[in-house]
Amino acid sequence: MNKNALIFVAGHNGLVGSAIVRKLEDVGYTNIVTKNRSELDLMDQMQVRKFFKTQRPQYVINAAAKVGGIKANMTFPAEFLYENLQIQNNLIWSAKENNITKLLFISSACIYPIDADQPMAEHQAMQGKLETANEAYAYAKISGMKLCEFIHDELDLNFLSCVPTNIYGEYADFDSDNLNVIPSLIRRIHEAKINEIKDVTIWGTGVSRRDFLYVADLADAIVFLMENYDEKHFLNIGTGQDVSIKELAIMIKNIVGYNGDLVFDADKPGGVPKRLLDVTKLHDLGWKHKVDLDSGLKRTYKWFLNQSS
């Protein structure tokens, strides 16, 4: 990409989008356009079409999505499916109508079947039953990926997808009741410490295993793909290493300095037993993550404390 090319980062206020903007600026891109919801409602097809016709970005990175943890996905499946379909369809189709140079659609590891072999290689996607807890979100993401793939084949446009693992880091949402696992654990364990609560209850048995990628590393991978990858086949983005939820909670407990107990509620869902992405293809292209989990958690907690003070 030319350093002066107009790049539209959709969802720039979110955890992933804001990190992508920072990364683009850090490596010298000077013409990045972002829009708040008050300026551009991505759910509104007419607004999105008008934006593309008037602004005419050359590159689009779609980090915009309705996201949430297990509880949110189970409580509001219709909203997760509808809103994500609206957002991504408006963006992808308007980009297609204006023949932009390249679009990268950011998907999710929940597109993989519940019984996929571990680690999950790209060829296993859409080959079995999805996890019930976030099925609606997964269907939306699968639709976006297939739309990009079909546009790539039919119209020979560089519309691509990637599948990140679980993302965490600065600018995560720590305030709502529908948090992802790391922000949820950090906030609740911190509050238990401050309020001298003797224990913290965590959904599931704690044995489920996940791969967690620091958001700055994801942003680095996104820019790497924008600069170096043009194939229609999506790529996984992750660390290639996993940790149990119990191990994760203990790490956060130690970082926070909480002396109470962690109680795991086996009557509540904990998601699929293991979700680890095979990142061999991305490694073969020359990209690997730089920040280990302990360092990333410490940076995230420090940012959380600064925001709370």
LODRENGU-472651 format. One record per residue (C-alpha): residue number from 1; residue in one letter; chain; x, y, z. Coordinates in nm, 4 decimals. Example, Ala and Ser with C-alpha at 12.3 -4.5 7.8 and 13.67 -1.06 7.14 Angstrom:
# LODRENGU-472651
<rec 1, A, A, <1.2300, -0.4500, 0.7800>>;
<rec 2, S, A, <1.3670, -0.1060, 0.7140>>;
# end
This chain:
# LODRENGU-472651
<rec 1, M, A, <0.0000, 0.0000, 0.0000>>;
<rec 2, N, A, <0.1149, 0.3497, -0.0789>>;
<rec 3, K, A, <0.1752, 0.5426, 0.2434>>;
<rec 4, N, A, <-0.0559, 0.8196, 0.1177>>;
<rec 5, A, A, <-0.3398, 0.5874, 0.0106>>;
<rec 6, L, A, <-0.6805, 0.6570, 0.1638>>;
<rec 7, I, A, <-0.7527, 0.3786, 0.4153>>;
<rec 8, F, A, <-1.0914, 0.3433, 0.5856>>;
<rec 9, V, A, <-1.0822, 0.1603, 0.9190>>;
<rec 10, A, A, <-1.4390, 0.0669, 1.0123>>;
<rec 11, G, A, <-1.4923, 0.0216, 1.3843>>;
<rec 12, H, A, <-1.1987, 0.2412, 1.4834>>;
<rec 13, N, A, <-1.3337, 0.3058, 1.8337>>;
<rec 14, G, A, <-1.3277, -0.0609, 1.9289>>;
<rec 15, L, A, <-1.0514, -0.2716, 2.0784>>;
<rec 16, V, A, <-0.9266, -0.4038, 1.7424>>;
<rec 17, G, A, <-1.0027, -0.1029, 1.5239>>;
<rec 18, S, A, <-0.8239, 0.1457, 1.7486>>;
<rec 19, A, A, <-0.5147, -0.0760, 1.7575>>;
<rec 20, I, A, <-0.5144, -0.0987, 1.3767>>;
<rec 21, V, A, <-0.5283, 0.2804, 1.3460>>;
<rec 22, R, A, <-0.2371, 0.3171, 1.5894>>;
<rec 23, K, A, <-0.0345, 0.0576, 1.3978>>;
<rec 24, L, A, <-0.1000, 0.2199, 1.0599>>;
<rec 25, E, A, <0.0078, 0.5568, 1.1980>>;
<rec 26, D, A, <0.3161, 0.4060, 1.3620>>;
<rec 27, V, A, <0.4416, 0.2612, 1.0327>>;
<rec 28, G, A, <0.3847, 0.5813, 0.8373>>;
<rec 29, Y, A, <0.0375, 0.5734, 0.6781>>;
<rec 30, T, A, <-0.0831, 0.9319, 0.6630>>;
<rec 31, N, A, <-0.4319, 0.9217, 0.5105>>;
<rec 32, I, A, <-0.6522, 0.7194, 0.7433>>;
<rec 33, V, A, <-1.0228, 0.7964, 0.7556>>;
<rec 34, T, A, <-1.2413, 0.7020, 1.0533>>;
<rec 35, K, A, <-1.6043, 0.7752, 1.1307>>;
<rec 36, N, A, <-1.7959, 0.7739, 1.4584>>;
<rec 37, R, A, <-2.1460, 0.6298, 1.4597>>;
<rec 38, S, A, <-2.2912, 0.9822, 1.4736>>;
<rec 39, E, A, <-2.1053, 1.0558, 1.1486>>;
<rec 40, L, A, <-2.1652, 0.7222, 0.9737>>;
<rec 41, D, A, <-2.4142, 0.4613, 1.0904>>;
<rec 42, L, A, <-2.2865, 0.1356, 0.9418>>;
<rec 43, M, A, <-2.6322, -0.0168, 0.9894>>;
<rec 44, D, A, <-2.7709, 0.2390, 0.7405>>;
<rec 45, Q, A, <-2.7178, 0.1215, 0.3828>>;
<rec 46, M, A, <-2.7782, 0.4623, 0.2246>>;
<rec 47, Q, A, <-2.5289, 0.6348, 0.4547>>;
<rec 48, V, A, <-2.2631, 0.3765, 0.3805>>;
<rec 49, R, A, <-2.3170, 0.3928, 0.0048>>;
<rec 50, K, A, <-2.2955, 0.7724, 0.0133>>;
<rec 51, F, A, <-1.9740, 0.7574, 0.2170>>;
<rec 52, F, A, <-1.8021, 0.5303, -0.0339>>;
<rec 53, K, A, <-1.9148, 0.7375, -0.3328>>;
<rec 54, T, A, <-1.7947, 1.0650, -0.1834>>;
<rec 55, Q, A, <-1.4843, 0.9569, 0.0122>>;
<rec 56, R, A, <-1.3708, 0.6796, -0.2256>>;
<rec 57, P, A, <-1.1237, 0.4974, 0.0014>>;
<rec 58, Q, A, <-0.8711, 0.2744, -0.1739>>;
<rec 59, Y, A, <-0.8423, 0.0273, 0.1139>>;
<rec 60, V, A, <-1.0915, -0.0913, 0.3765>>;
<rec 61, I, A, <-1.0261, -0.2800, 0.6983>>;
<rec 62, N, A, <-1.3529, -0.3999, 0.8501>>;
<rec 63, A, A, <-1.3104, -0.4205, 1.2271>>;
<rec 64, A, A, <-1.6695, -0.3131, 1.2940>>;
<rec 65, A, A, <-1.8956, -0.5649, 1.4662>>;
<rec 66, K, A, <-2.1389, -0.6197, 1.7496>>;
<rec 67, V, A, <-1.9366, -0.8257, 1.9980>>;
<rec 68, G, A, <-1.9765, -0.9725, 2.3448>>;
<rec 69, G, A, <-1.9069, -1.2669, 2.5712>>;
<rec 70, I, A, <-2.0920, -1.5976, 2.6129>>;
<rec 71, K, A, <-2.3734, -1.4450, 2.8187>>;
<rec 72, A, A, <-2.4417, -1.1700, 2.5650>>;
<rec 73, N, A, <-2.4347, -1.4081, 2.2703>>;
<rec 74, M, A, <-2.6766, -1.6481, 2.4403>>;
<rec 75, T, A, <-2.9132, -1.3711, 2.5517>>;
<rec 76, F, A, <-2.9303, -1.1717, 2.2264>>;
<rec 77, P, A, <-2.8686, -1.4104, 1.9337>>;
<rec 78, A, A, <-3.1118, -1.2338, 1.6995>>;
<rec 79, E, A, <-2.9436, -0.8987, 1.7567>>;
<rec 80, F, A, <-2.5975, -1.0487, 1.7054>>;
<rec 81, L, A, <-2.6958, -1.2076, 1.3751>>;
<rec 82, Y, A, <-2.8983, -0.9174, 1.2356>>;
<rec 83, E, A, <-2.6690, -0.6298, 1.3322>>;
<rec 84, N, A, <-2.3513, -0.8004, 1.2163>>;
<rec 85, L, A, <-2.5071, -0.8988, 0.8844>>;
<rec 86, Q, A, <-2.6218, -0.5410, 0.8296>>;
<rec 87, I, A, <-2.2869, -0.3854, 0.9131>>;
<rec 88, Q, A, <-2.0737, -0.6189, 0.7037>>;
<rec 89, N, A, <-2.3111, -0.6389, 0.4072>>;
<rec 90, N, A, <-2.3295, -0.2610, 0.3823>>;
<rec 91, L, A, <-1.9519, -0.2237, 0.3996>>;
<rec 92, I, A, <-1.8543, -0.5104, 0.1715>>;
<rec 93, W, A, <-2.1142, -0.4403, -0.0971>>;
<rec 94, S, A, <-2.0501, -0.0660, -0.1053>>;
<rec 95, A, A, <-1.6783, -0.1372, -0.1357>>;
<rec 96, K, A, <-1.7525, -0.3756, -0.4230>>;
<rec 97, E, A, <-1.9706, -0.1176, -0.6004>>;
<rec 98, N, A, <-1.6838, 0.1315, -0.5867>>;
<rec 99, N, A, <-1.4122, -0.1144, -0.6965>>;
<rec 100, I, A, <-1.1820, -0.0437, -0.4057>>;
<rec 101, T, A, <-0.8288, -0.1849, -0.4265>>;
<rec 102, K, A, <-0.8472, -0.4148, -0.1243>>;
<rec 103, L, A, <-1.0758, -0.5061, 0.1657>>;
<rec 104, L, A, <-0.9911, -0.7171, 0.4697>>;
<rec 105, F, A, <-1.2817, -0.8618, 0.6670>>;
<rec 106, I, A, <-1.2002, -0.9610, 1.0256>>;
<rec 107, S, A, <-1.3897, -1.2743, 1.1254>>;
<rec 108, S, A, <-1.3808, -1.4910, 1.4405>>;
<rec 109, A, A, <-1.2588, -1.8317, 1.5561>>;
<rec 110, C, A, <-1.6170, -1.9248, 1.6442>>;
<rec 111, I, A, <-1.6683, -2.0148, 1.2765>>;
<rec 112, Y, A, <-1.4986, -2.3490, 1.3485>>;
<rec 113, P, A, <-1.7063, -2.6587, 1.4350>>;
<rec 114, I, A, <-1.7451, -2.7518, 1.7987>>;
<rec 115, D, A, <-1.5702, -3.0849, 1.7356>>;
<rec 116, A, A, <-1.2907, -2.9565, 1.5100>>;
<rec 117, D, A, <-0.9501, -3.1191, 1.5432>>;
<rec 118, Q, A, <-0.7037, -2.9169, 1.7494>>;
<rec 119, P, A, <-0.5272, -2.7018, 1.6570>>;
<rec 120, M, A, <-0.7857, -2.5834, 1.4038>>;
<rec 121, A, A, <-0.6464, -2.5466, 1.0523>>;
<rec 122, E, A, <-0.8192, -2.3312, 0.7926>>;
<rec 123, H, A, <-0.9567, -2.6259, 0.5934>>;
<rec 124, Q, A, <-1.1752, -2.7314, 0.8907>>;
<rec 125, A, A, <-1.3905, -2.4190, 0.8823>>;
<rec 126, M, A, <-1.7609, -2.4750, 0.8140>>;
<rec 127, Q, A, <-1.7207, -2.8537, 0.8281>>;
<rec 128, G, A, <-1.9504, -2.9291, 1.1221>>;
<rec 129, K, A, <-2.1895, -2.8111, 1.3936>>;
<rec 130, L, A, <-2.1138, -2.4769, 1.5539>>;
<rec 131, E, A, <-2.0971, -2.4049, 1.9251>>;
<rec 132, T, A, <-2.4485, -2.3139, 2.0420>>;
<rec 133, A, A, <-2.3427, -2.0294, 2.2721>>;
<rec 134, N, A, <-2.2263, -1.7994, 1.9904>>;
<rec 135, E, A, <-2.3899, -1.9637, 1.6905>>;
<rec 136, A, A, <-2.5584, -1.6445, 1.5690>>;
<rec 137, Y, A, <-2.2343, -1.4460, 1.5689>>;
<rec 138, A, A, <-2.0606, -1.7322, 1.3871>>;
<rec 139, Y, A, <-2.3230, -1.7454, 1.1111>>;
<rec 140, A, A, <-2.2839, -1.3728, 1.0517>>;
<rec 141, K, A, <-1.9065, -1.4015, 1.0274>>;
<rec 142, I, A, <-1.9262, -1.7019, 0.7953>>;
<rec 143, S, A, <-2.1578, -1.5046, 0.5666>>;
<rec 144, G, A, <-1.9122, -1.2160, 0.5506>>;
<rec 145, M, A, <-1.6220, -1.4466, 0.4707>>;
<rec 146, K, A, <-1.8118, -1.6242, 0.1934>>;
<rec 147, L, A, <-1.9253, -1.2934, 0.0442>>;
<rec 148, C, A, <-1.5632, -1.1759, 0.0255>>;
<rec 149, E, A, <-1.4587, -1.5081, -0.1262>>;
<rec 150, F, A, <-1.7314, -1.4970, -0.3922>>;
<rec 151, I, A, <-1.6485, -1.1361, -0.4822>>;
<rec 152, H, A, <-1.2805, -1.2320, -0.5113>>;
<rec 153, D, A, <-1.3693, -1.5130, -0.7545>>;
<rec 154, E, A, <-1.6477, -1.3489, -0.9516>>;
<rec 155, L, A, <-1.5112, -0.9957, -0.9854>>;
<rec 156, D, A, <-1.1364, -1.0492, -0.9328>>;
<rec 157, L, A, <-1.1277, -0.7973, -0.6476>>;
<rec 158, N, A, <-0.8954, -0.8349, -0.3485>>;
<rec 159, F, A, <-1.1626, -0.8967, -0.0855>>;
<rec 160, L, A, <-1.0004, -1.1090, 0.1848>>;
<rec 161, S, A, <-1.0726, -1.2475, 0.5320>>;
<rec 162, C, A, <-0.8788, -1.3410, 0.8426>>;
<rec 163, V, A, <-0.9761, -1.5336, 1.1552>>;
<rec 164, P, A, <-0.8207, -1.4035, 1.4776>>;
<rec 165, T, A, <-0.8201, -1.5952, 1.8014>>;
<rec 166, N, A, <-0.9407, -1.4364, 2.1301>>;
<rec 167, I, A, <-0.8164, -1.0770, 2.1490>>;
<rec 168, Y, A, <-0.7407, -0.8682, 2.4570>>;
<rec 169, G, A, <-0.5549, -0.5505, 2.5458>>;
<rec 170, E, A, <-0.5868, -0.1771, 2.5952>>;
<rec 171, Y, A, <-0.9144, -0.0087, 2.4980>>;
<rec 172, A, A, <-1.1166, -0.3233, 2.5681>>;
<rec 173, D, A, <-1.4676, -0.2735, 2.7064>>;
<rec 174, F, A, <-1.4440, -0.3076, 3.0844>>;
<rec 175, D, A, <-1.7704, -0.1334, 3.1664>>;
<rec 176, S, A, <-2.0675, -0.3283, 3.0288>>;
<rec 177, D, A, <-2.2299, -0.6430, 3.1660>>;
<rec 178, N, A, <-2.1509, -0.8412, 2.8482>>;
<rec 179, L, A, <-1.7729, -0.8619, 2.8625>>;
<rec 180, N, A, <-1.5307, -1.1053, 2.7043>>;
<rec 181, V, A, <-1.3347, -1.3307, 2.9371>>;
<rec 182, I, A, <-1.0175, -1.1285, 3.0046>>;
<rec 183, P, A, <-1.1861, -0.7887, 3.0652>>;
<rec 184, S, A, <-1.4477, -0.9648, 3.2775>>;
<rec 185, L, A, <-1.1900, -1.1437, 3.4928>>;
<rec 186, I, A, <-0.9723, -0.8347, 3.5334>>;
<rec 187, R, A, <-1.2622, -0.6138, 3.6382>>;
<rec 188, R, A, <-1.4275, -0.8622, 3.8738>>;
<rec 189, I, A, <-1.1053, -0.9764, 4.0394>>;
<rec 190, H, A, <-0.9919, -0.6139, 4.0780>>;
<rec 191, E, A, <-1.3269, -0.5148, 4.2303>>;
<rec 192, A, A, <-1.3116, -0.8154, 4.4651>>;
<rec 193, K, A, <-0.9684, -0.6998, 4.5809>>;
<rec 194, I, A, <-1.0788, -0.3399, 4.6368>>;
<rec 195, N, A, <-1.3996, -0.4405, 4.8153>>;
<rec 196, E, A, <-1.2349, -0.7242, 5.0117>>;
<rec 197, I, A, <-1.4706, -0.9871, 4.8695>>;
<rec 198, K, A, <-1.3582, -1.3345, 4.9720>>;
<rec 199, D, A, <-1.4190, -1.5136, 4.6403>>;
<rec 200, V, A, <-1.4908, -1.4629, 4.2697>>;
<rec 201, T, A, <-1.7197, -1.7014, 4.0794>>;
<rec 202, I, A, <-1.6237, -1.7909, 3.7225>>;
<rec 203, W, A, <-1.8502, -1.9646, 3.4711>>;
<rec 204, G, A, <-1.7556, -2.3213, 3.3733>>;
<rec 205, T, A, <-1.5126, -2.5715, 3.5175>>;
<rec 206, G, A, <-1.2027, -2.3739, 3.4233>>;
<rec 207, V, A, <-1.0576, -2.6565, 3.2153>>;
<rec 208, S, A, <-1.1563, -2.5076, 2.8774>>;
<rec 209, R, A, <-0.8483, -2.3959, 2.6876>>;
<rec 210, R, A, <-0.8085, -2.0857, 2.4709>>;
<rec 211, D, A, <-0.5457, -1.8987, 2.2717>>;
<rec 212, F, A, <-0.5221, -1.5279, 2.3594>>;
<rec 213, L, A, <-0.3556, -1.2724, 2.1296>>;
<rec 214, Y, A, <-0.2528, -0.9253, 2.2431>>;
<rec 215, V, A, <-0.4354, -0.6643, 2.0370>>;
<rec 216, A, A, <-0.1199, -0.4840, 1.9209>>;
<rec 217, D, A, <-0.0001, -0.8120, 1.7741>>;
<rec 218, L, A, <-0.3297, -0.8547, 1.5892>>;
<rec 219, A, A, <-0.2991, -0.5044, 1.4459>>;
<rec 220, D, A, <0.0549, -0.5848, 1.3331>>;
<rec 221, A, A, <-0.0727, -0.9011, 1.1616>>;
<rec 222, I, A, <-0.3574, -0.7103, 0.9919>>;
<rec 223, V, A, <-0.1185, -0.4553, 0.8423>>;
<rec 224, F, A, <0.1146, -0.7386, 0.7411>>;
<rec 225, L, A, <-0.1692, -0.9083, 0.5485>>;
<rec 226, M, A, <-0.2770, -0.5832, 0.3855>>;
<rec 227, E, A, <0.0761, -0.5367, 0.2582>>;
<rec 228, N, A, <0.1684, -0.8960, 0.1733>>;
<rec 229, Y, A, <-0.1328, -1.1204, 0.1069>>;
<rec 230, D, A, <-0.3799, -1.1286, -0.1838>>;
<rec 231, E, A, <-0.5222, -1.4833, -0.1851>>;
<rec 232, K, A, <-0.8954, -1.5493, -0.1442>>;
<rec 233, H, A, <-0.8367, -1.8168, 0.1214>>;
<rec 234, F, A, <-0.8596, -1.6783, 0.4729>>;
<rec 235, L, A, <-0.5781, -1.7102, 0.7265>>;
<rec 236, N, A, <-0.5824, -1.7779, 1.1010>>;
<rec 237, I, A, <-0.4158, -1.5243, 1.3314>>;
<rec 238, G, A, <-0.3044, -1.6349, 1.6768>>;
<rec 239, T, A, <-0.0114, -1.7372, 1.8918>>;
<rec 240, G, A, <-0.0320, -2.1133, 1.8415>>;
<rec 241, Q, A, <-0.0292, -2.1546, 2.2219>>;
<rec 242, D, A, <-0.3214, -2.2074, 2.4580>>;
<rec 243, V, A, <-0.3971, -2.1799, 2.8289>>;
<rec 244, S, A, <-0.6838, -2.3073, 3.0451>>;
<rec 245, I, A, <-0.9364, -2.0575, 3.1810>>;
<rec 246, K, A, <-0.8285, -2.1611, 3.5318>>;
<rec 247, E, A, <-0.4630, -2.0897, 3.4506>>;
<rec 248, L, A, <-0.5649, -1.7578, 3.2975>>;
<rec 249, A, A, <-0.7688, -1.6615, 3.6047>>;
<rec 250, I, A, <-0.4771, -1.7456, 3.8348>>;
<rec 251, M, A, <-0.2431, -1.5321, 3.6225>>;
<rec 252, I, A, <-0.4835, -1.2382, 3.6471>>;
<rec 253, K, A, <-0.5332, -1.2968, 4.0199>>;
<rec 254, N, A, <-0.1567, -1.2766, 4.0741>>;
<rec 255, I, A, <-0.1171, -0.9674, 3.8553>>;
<rec 256, V, A, <-0.4018, -0.7904, 4.0365>>;
<rec 257, G, A, <-0.2726, -0.9020, 4.3769>>;
<rec 258, Y, A, <-0.6005, -1.0565, 4.4918>>;
<rec 259, N, A, <-0.5810, -1.2891, 4.7934>>;
<rec 260, G, A, <-0.9315, -1.4382, 4.7769>>;
<rec 261, D, A, <-1.0505, -1.7615, 4.6190>>;
<rec 262, L, A, <-1.1520, -1.8401, 4.2613>>;
<rec 263, V, A, <-1.4704, -2.0525, 4.2480>>;
<rec 264, F, A, <-1.5629, -2.2284, 3.9224>>;
<rec 265, D, A, <-1.9345, -2.2888, 3.8613>>;
<rec 266, A, A, <-1.9653, -2.6115, 3.6610>>;
<rec 267, D, A, <-2.3405, -2.5538, 3.6201>>;
<rec 268, K, A, <-2.2718, -2.2569, 3.3925>>;
<rec 269, P, A, <-2.1470, -2.2948, 3.0310>>;
<rec 270, G, A, <-1.7754, -2.2626, 2.9674>>;
<rec 271, G, A, <-1.7771, -2.2912, 2.5894>>;
<rec 272, V, A, <-1.6036, -2.5564, 2.3800>>;
<rec 273, P, A, <-1.3382, -2.7596, 2.5668>>;
<rec 274, K, A, <-1.0518, -2.6342, 2.3502>>;
<rec 275, R, A, <-1.0113, -2.3692, 2.0836>>;
<rec 276, L, A, <-0.6624, -2.3291, 1.9424>>;
<rec 277, L, A, <-0.5894, -2.2000, 1.5931>>;
<rec 278, D, A, <-0.3304, -2.3573, 1.3666>>;
<rec 279, V, A, <-0.1199, -2.0608, 1.2525>>;
<rec 280, T, A, <0.1262, -2.2538, 1.0371>>;
<rec 281, K, A, <0.0274, -2.0735, 0.7157>>;
<rec 282, L, A, <0.0736, -1.7301, 0.8694>>;
<rec 283, H, A, <0.4067, -1.8326, 1.0214>>;
<rec 284, D, A, <0.5183, -1.9600, 0.6811>>;
<rec 285, L, A, <0.4457, -1.6157, 0.5370>>;
<rec 286, G, A, <0.6841, -1.4665, 0.7919>>;
<rec 287, W, A, <0.4614, -1.3280, 1.0700>>;
<rec 288, K, A, <0.4675, -1.4318, 1.4376>>;
<rec 289, H, A, <0.3313, -1.2689, 1.7528>>;
<rec 290, K, A, <0.5698, -1.0722, 1.9755>>;
<rec 291, V, A, <0.3926, -1.0226, 2.3124>>;
<rec 292, D, A, <0.3544, -1.3185, 2.5508>>;
<rec 293, L, A, <0.0390, -1.3578, 2.7612>>;
<rec 294, D, A, <0.1907, -1.2523, 3.0942>>;
<rec 295, S, A, <0.3331, -0.9293, 2.9491>>;
<rec 296, G, A, <0.0112, -0.8536, 2.7639>>;
<rec 297, L, A, <-0.2029, -0.9050, 3.0749>>;
<rec 298, K, A, <0.0212, -0.6754, 3.2786>>;
<rec 299, R, A, <-0.0038, -0.4033, 3.0142>>;
<rec 300, T, A, <-0.3811, -0.4456, 2.9976>>;
<rec 301, Y, A, <-0.4252, -0.4255, 3.3749>>;
<rec 302, K, A, <-0.2045, -0.1161, 3.3910>>;
<rec 303, W, A, <-0.4218, 0.0509, 3.1271>>;
<rec 304, F, A, <-0.7364, -0.0531, 3.3168>>;
<rec 305, L, A, <-0.6018, 0.1037, 3.6379>>;
<rec 306, N, A, <-0.5188, 0.4284, 3.4564>>;
<rec 307, Q, A, <-0.8706, 0.4452, 3.3162>>;
<rec 308, S, A, <-1.0245, 0.3713, 3.6553>>;
<rec 309, S, A, <-0.8303, 0.6366, 3.8435>>;
# end
